[in-house]
Structure formats: structure tokens, C-alpha cells
Amino acid sequence: VDAVIKAYRLYLEQCPQPPEGPLLALTRAWTLVRFVESGLLELSSCNCCGGNFITHAHQPVGSFACSLCQPPSRAVKRRKLSRDAADIIPQLLDEQIEQAV
């Protein structure tokens, strides 16, 4: 318990806090510690950058890539298309042809 409280105080000192309060509450920190101790979560290394991250305990060994090295598909920015339908349709068709080839 003392180690969690000391670690949380260090977190509050070192991480800038938004006006609405800390991003990680003490209750959430305590829950994460319990999950790690019970084996639900574990420390895994990213197979690209080598950084350490908390992951699900049943993640296959050597298969983890962090969200910085492998962003989720929804995070990839696509080029903006014109709102005019005449401009959108040919570009979409070109993309579909490229994907098919």
C-alpha cells in the first residue's frame, strides 16, 4: 500500500495535471496494481521500439506492438476529398482499382 501511495505521489509530481484533475486517479492506479498482482495484466516489450507497456496477460510472446509503432486503423489520416460528388466518385474508383490490383 505504501509503495502505491508513494508511486502515485511521484506521478502527481512528475506529470502535468489538466485543470479538471489528474488523468490517473488513485483508485484507478490501485486497480491496475491489483490486476498486475493477480496476473490479469503484465509488462510487455514492444517488438518494434522495445518500450515497456502494460498489456493483457495472455498476449502471445513477441507479438505486441505499441500504438505508436502500429497505430490503430482509425488513427490513420486519409487525404481529404472534395465535397463535390463529381470530384469524389473518380477518386474513389481509382482507389478501388489500385486496391484490386
Residue pairs with C-beta under 8 A, 6 or more apart in sequence:
4 29
4 30
4 33
5 26
7 29
8 24
8 26
8 29
11 22
11 24
11 29
12 22
15 22
15 23
17 23
32 41
32 54
35 41
36 42
36 43
36 54
39 57
40 56
40 57
41 54
41 55
41 56
41 57
42 54
42 55
42 56
42 57
42 59
43 52
43 53
43 54
43 55
44 52
44 53
44 54
44 55
44 59
44 64
45 51
45 52
45 53
45 64
46 52
46 53
46 64
46 65
46 66
46 69
47 62
47 63
47 64
47 65
48 65
48 66
48 69
48 70
49 66
49 68
49 69
51 66
51 68
53 64
53 66
55 64
67 75
81 87
81 88
81 91
81 92
82 88
